[in-house]
């Protein structure tokens, strides 16, 4: 695995790097001319591998992809995007409250015999976060940030917020995040299909709740669905469903709802013959009783869902009675 860490000044980037090196045996990679962190770096030279530029680093880690590497030095978006094309690359960004970061910044300056300056800290902060267009008149000797952090965050797999009062608490959080989880770089089948269900939900214009579903057999997608009004009717967000637009409380006036549920749309799109045997239905929300009846009828083998729904117990009883396995998928926390 290759982990690139970016973040705001004194946010705890170096701590994550050292945690990976000391606890998990990662190899520290640096670019020539880099200081490798916000704080004074005391690492022995023998623990580092240096490269003349990012392409040389990329070539090396690609050839040695079964080893674990970490770097703080990839701060150019164009190079980060090249690394993200590799299946073993993980981008982590880290931030912390600005008052906490300034306290660390001031301590660092005192350690090296300097005089802390809030103005210099804020200039460095703006340079890293917003880019070279900010005022760079500061006397800070920090290396320039090649790409604004606001752009790097967009390609990050994991965003860490360091609000912890002690190193032990921070380490505990890093352990809980489990950065070495293989799902970080390649989602499991469950996570893959559940993310597609969540993406399908974004097509919904239901005024009450967005829901998506993906129907799968033998790890191949048969159909997808999201909730909304039937073909030919005005969309839900255009007044097509009286119940959804009438302000009815959750769980009431259900007989007035004309919206098809995501599961129903997926089943209708597939048809019973295409559903076949051993089909699995992924839903980002647990099916309601109405959909559970149809799921049992078409012969779905298993239902996997992410979020609970008010009719979970009734749905579970019906699906269990029909011999349909139902389980909740817990995604990797980020």
C-alpha positions as CSV (number, residue, x, y, z in Angstrom):
1,X,0.0,0.0,0.0
2,X,1.1,3.6,-0.7
3,X,-0.3,6.3,1.5
4,X,0.1,10.0,0.6
5,X,-0.8,12.4,3.4
6,X,-1.6,16.1,2.9
7,X,-3.0,18.6,5.4
8,X,-3.0,22.0,7.0
9,X,0.0,23.3,9.0
10,X,0.6,21.5,12.3
11,X,-2.5,19.4,11.9
12,X,-0.8,16.1,12.7
13,X,0.3,14.9,9.3
14,X,3.7,13.8,10.6
15,X,2.1,12.0,13.5
16,X,0.1,9.8,11.1
17,X,3.3,9.2,9.1
18,X,5.3,8.2,12.2
19,X,2.4,6.0,13.3
20,X,2.4,4.1,10.1
21,X,6.2,3.7,10.2
22,X,6.5,2.7,13.8
23,X,3.3,0.6,14.2
24,X,2.9,-0.9,10.8
25,X,6.4,-0.9,9.2
26,X,5.8,1.6,6.4
27,X,8.8,2.9,4.5
28,X,9.2,6.7,4.5
29,X,9.5,8.2,1.0
30,X,10.7,11.7,0.3
31,X,11.3,14.0,-2.7
32,X,14.7,15.6,-2.9
33,X,14.7,19.0,-1.2
34,X,11.7,18.2,0.9
35,X,11.7,18.8,4.7
36,X,9.1,16.0,5.1
37,X,6.8,17.7,7.7
38,X,5.8,20.7,9.7
39,X,7.9,19.9,12.7
40,X,11.7,19.4,12.9
41,X,12.4,16.0,11.4
42,X,14.7,13.8,13.4
43,X,14.3,10.6,11.4
44,X,17.6,8.8,10.5
45,X,18.5,9.0,6.8
46,X,18.6,5.3,6.7
47,X,14.8,5.1,7.3
48,X,14.0,7.2,4.2
49,X,14.1,6.7,0.4
50,X,14.6,9.8,-1.6
51,X,13.5,10.4,-5.2
52,X,14.4,13.2,-7.6
53,X,10.7,13.8,-8.5
54,X,7.2,12.4,-8.2
55,X,7.3,10.2,-11.4
56,X,10.5,8.5,-10.1
57,X,8.7,7.8,-6.8
58,X,5.6,6.5,-8.7
59,X,7.8,4.1,-10.8
60,X,9.5,2.8,-7.7
61,X,6.3,2.1,-5.7
62,X,4.6,0.5,-8.7
63,X,7.5,-2.0,-9.0
64,X,7.5,-2.6,-5.2
65,X,3.7,-2.5,-4.8
66,X,3.6,-5.4,-2.3
67,X,5.4,-3.2,0.2
68,X,4.0,-0.4,2.3
69,X,5.1,3.2,1.8
70,X,4.1,6.6,3.1
71,X,5.0,10.2,2.1
72,X,4.1,13.8,3.0
73,X,5.6,15.2,-0.2
74,X,3.0,14.8,-2.9
75,X,1.4,18.2,-2.9
76,X,0.8,18.6,-6.7
77,X,-2.6,17.5,-7.9
78,X,-1.3,16.4,-11.3
79,X,1.0,13.9,-9.6
80,X,-1.5,12.8,-7.0
81,X,-4.0,12.0,-9.8
82,X,-1.3,9.8,-11.4
83,X,-0.8,7.9,-8.1
84,X,-4.6,7.4,-7.6
85,X,-4.7,5.4,-10.8
86,X,-2.8,2.7,-9.1
87,X,-4.9,0.2,-7.1
88,X,-2.7,0.3,-4.0
89,X,-2.7,4.1,-3.5
90,X,-4.6,5.9,-0.7
91,X,-4.8,9.7,-0.2
92,X,-5.3,11.0,3.3
93,X,-6.0,14.6,4.3
94,X,-5.8,15.9,7.9
95,X,-7.0,19.0,9.6
96,X,-7.3,20.3,13.2
97,X,-8.8,23.4,14.9
98,X,-6.9,26.5,13.9
99,X,-6.3,27.6,17.6
100,X,-4.8,24.2,18.4
101,X,-2.6,24.3,15.3
102,X,-1.3,27.7,16.2
103,X,-0.3,26.5,19.6
104,X,1.7,23.7,18.0
105,X,3.2,26.2,15.5
106,X,4.3,28.5,18.3
107,X,5.9,25.6,20.2
108,X,7.7,24.5,17.1
109,X,9.1,28.0,16.6
110,X,10.3,28.2,20.2
111,X,12.0,24.8,19.9
112,X,14.1,26.1,17.1
113,X,14.8,29.4,18.8
114,X,12.3,31.5,16.8
115,X,9.7,33.9,18.0
116,X,6.1,32.8,17.3
117,X,4.1,35.0,15.0
118,X,0.4,34.7,14.5
119,X,0.7,36.7,11.3
120,X,3.3,34.3,9.9
121,X,1.1,31.3,10.9
122,X,-1.9,32.7,9.1
123,X,0.1,33.5,6.0
124,X,1.4,30.0,5.9
125,X,-2.1,28.6,6.5
126,X,-3.5,30.6,3.6
127,X,-0.7,29.6,1.3
128,X,-1.2,25.9,2.0
129,X,-5.0,26.0,1.9
130,X,-5.7,28.5,-0.8
131,X,-2.5,28.6,-2.9
132,X,0.2,30.9,-4.2
133,X,-2.3,33.7,-4.9
134,X,-2.2,34.7,-1.3
135,X,0.3,37.1,0.3
136,X,3.6,35.4,0.5
137,X,5.6,38.2,2.1
138,X,6.1,36.1,5.2
139,X,9.6,35.3,6.3
140,X,8.6,31.6,6.8
141,X,11.1,29.1,5.4
142,X,8.5,26.5,4.7
143,X,8.4,24.8,1.3
144,X,5.8,26.2,-1.1
145,X,2.5,24.3,-1.5
146,X,2.3,23.3,-5.2
147,X,-1.5,22.9,-5.3
148,X,-4.0,24.5,-2.9
149,X,-5.2,22.0,-0.2
150,X,-8.8,22.9,-1.2
151,X,-8.1,21.1,-4.5
152,X,-6.2,18.1,-3.0
153,X,-9.1,17.4,-0.6
154,X,-11.3,16.5,-3.6
155,X,-9.1,13.4,-4.5
156,X,-8.7,12.2,-0.8
157,X,-10.0,8.8,0.1
158,X,-10.0,9.6,3.9
159,X,-10.4,12.9,5.7
160,X,-9.0,12.9,9.3
161,X,-9.9,15.6,11.8
162,X,-7.4,15.7,14.7
163,X,-9.4,17.1,17.6
164,X,-7.6,14.9,20.2
165,X,-6.0,16.2,23.3
166,X,-3.3,13.6,23.5
167,X,-1.1,11.4,21.3
168,X,-2.7,8.3,22.7
169,X,-6.2,9.4,21.8
170,X,-5.0,10.3,18.3
171,X,-3.3,6.9,17.9
172,X,-6.5,5.2,19.1
173,X,-8.5,7.0,16.4
174,X,-6.0,6.0,13.7
175,X,-6.2,2.4,14.9
176,X,-10.0,2.6,14.6
177,X,-9.8,4.1,11.1
178,X,-7.8,1.0,10.1
179,X,-6.0,2.7,7.2
180,X,-4.6,-0.7,6.0
181,X,-8.1,-2.1,5.4
182,X,-8.1,-3.5,1.8
183,X,-11.5,-1.9,1.3
184,X,-9.8,1.5,1.4
185,X,-8.3,1.0,-2.0
186,X,-10.7,-1.6,-3.4
187,X,-14.3,-1.9,-2.1
188,X,-15.8,-5.4,-1.4
189,X,-18.6,-6.5,-3.6
190,X,-21.1,-5.5,-0.9
191,X,-19.6,-2.0,-0.6
192,X,-19.4,-1.7,-4.4
193,X,-23.0,-2.5,-5.0
194,X,-24.1,-0.4,-2.0
195,X,-22.3,2.6,-3.4
196,X,-24.1,2.1,-6.7
197,X,-27.4,1.9,-4.8
198,X,-26.6,5.2,-3.1
199,X,-25.6,6.7,-6.4
200,X,-28.9,5.6,-7.9
201,X,-30.7,7.3,-5.0
202,X,-29.3,10.6,-6.1
203,X,-31.5,10.3,-9.3
204,X,-34.6,10.3,-7.1
205,X,-36.8,13.5,-6.8
206,X,-39.1,12.2,-4.1
207,X,-39.9,14.9,-1.6
208,X,-39.9,12.6,1.4
209,X,-36.9,10.3,1.0
210,X,-34.3,9.4,-1.6
211,X,-33.8,5.7,-2.0
212,X,-31.8,3.6,-4.5
213,X,-31.6,-0.1,-5.2
214,X,-29.4,-2.4,-7.3
215,X,-30.5,-5.9,-8.3
216,X,-27.6,-8.3,-8.7
217,X,-27.1,-12.0,-9.7
218,X,-23.7,-13.7,-9.7
219,X,-22.0,-10.3,-9.1
220,X,-23.5,-8.9,-12.3
221,X,-26.0,-6.1,-12.2
222,X,-29.4,-7.0,-13.6
223,X,-31.2,-3.6,-13.0
224,X,-31.2,-0.5,-10.8
225,X,-34.0,1.6,-9.4
226,X,-34.8,4.7,-7.5
227,X,-38.1,6.0,-6.0
228,X,-40.4,8.4,-7.9
229,X,-43.7,8.7,-9.6
230,X,-44.8,6.3,-12.4
231,X,-44.0,7.0,-16.0
232,X,-46.2,9.7,-17.5
233,X,-47.0,11.4,-14.2
234,X,-45.5,14.7,-13.0
235,X,-42.4,14.1,-11.0
236,X,-42.7,14.0,-7.2
237,X,-40.9,17.4,-6.8
238,X,-43.3,18.8,-9.4
239,X,-46.4,18.0,-7.3
240,X,-47.0,14.5,-8.9
241,X,-47.5,12.8,-5.5
242,X,-50.2,14.3,-3.3
243,X,-48.9,12.5,-0.2
244,X,-45.2,13.5,-0.6
245,X,-46.2,17.2,-1.3
246,X,-49.0,17.5,1.2
247,X,-46.9,17.6,4.3
248,X,-48.2,14.3,5.7
249,X,-46.3,13.0,8.7
250,X,-44.0,10.1,8.3
251,X,-45.9,6.8,8.2
252,X,-49.3,8.4,7.5
253,X,-51.5,8.8,4.4
254,X,-49.5,6.0,2.8
255,X,-52.5,5.1,0.6
256,X,-52.2,8.5,-1.1
257,X,-48.6,7.9,-2.2
258,X,-48.3,7.2,-5.9
259,X,-44.5,7.0,-5.9
260,X,-42.9,3.7,-6.9
261,X,-40.2,2.6,-4.4
262,X,-36.6,2.0,-5.6
263,X,-37.0,-1.7,-5.0
264,X,-40.2,-1.8,-7.0
265,X,-38.6,0.0,-9.9
266,X,-35.6,-2.3,-9.9
267,X,-37.8,-5.4,-9.9
268,X,-40.1,-4.0,-12.6
269,X,-37.1,-3.2,-14.7
270,X,-35.8,-6.7,-14.4
271,X,-39.0,-8.7,-14.6
272,X,-39.3,-12.1,-12.8
273,X,-37.6,-14.1,-15.6
274,X,-34.5,-12.0,-15.5
275,X,-34.4,-12.1,-11.7
276,X,-33.8,-15.8,-11.9
277,X,-32.2,-17.7,-8.9
278,X,-29.7,-16.5,-6.3
279,X,-30.4,-12.8,-7.0
280,X,-29.4,-10.3,-4.4
281,X,-31.0,-6.9,-3.9
282,X,-28.9,-4.0,-2.5
283,X,-30.9,-1.1,-1.0
284,X,-29.4,1.9,0.7
285,X,-32.5,1.8,3.0
286,X,-34.2,-1.3,4.4
287,X,-37.2,-2.3,2.3
288,X,-40.6,-1.4,3.6
289,X,-43.3,-4.1,4.1
290,X,-44.9,-3.2,0.7
291,X,-41.6,-3.8,-1.1
292,X,-40.8,-6.9,1.0
293,X,-43.9,-8.6,-0.3
294,X,-42.8,-8.1,-3.9
295,X,-39.2,-9.1,-3.1
296,X,-40.4,-12.4,-1.7
297,X,-42.8,-13.0,-4.7
298,X,-40.1,-12.7,-7.4
299,X,-37.7,-15.0,-5.6
300,X,-34.9,-12.8,-4.4
301,X,-32.4,-14.8,-2.3
302,X,-30.9,-12.0,-0.2
303,X,-31.5,-8.4,0.7
304,X,-28.5,-6.2,1.8
305,X,-29.2,-2.7,3.1
306,X,-27.4,0.2,4.8
307,X,-29.9,2.3,6.7
308,X,-32.7,1.3,9.0
309,X,-36.4,2.1,8.3
310,X,-39.4,2.4,10.6
311,X,-40.9,-0.9,9.2
312,X,-37.8,-3.0,9.6
313,X,-39.2,-5.5,12.0
314,X,-42.3,-6.2,9.9
315,X,-40.2,-6.5,6.8
316,X,-37.7,-8.8,8.5
317,X,-40.4,-11.1,9.7
318,X,-42.0,-11.4,6.2
319,X,-38.7,-11.9,4.5
320,X,-37.5,-14.5,7.0
321,X,-40.8,-16.4,6.6
322,X,-40.3,-16.4,2.9
323,X,-36.7,-17.7,3.2
324,X,-35.1,-14.5,2.1
325,X,-31.8,-13.6,3.9
326,X,-31.7,-10.0,5.1
327,X,-28.6,-8.3,6.5
328,X,-27.2,-4.9,7.2
329,X,-24.0,-3.8,5.5
330,X,-21.7,-1.7,7.6
331,X,-19.5,0.5,5.4
332,X,-15.9,1.3,6.3
333,X,-15.9,4.5,8.3
334,X,-14.1,7.5,6.8
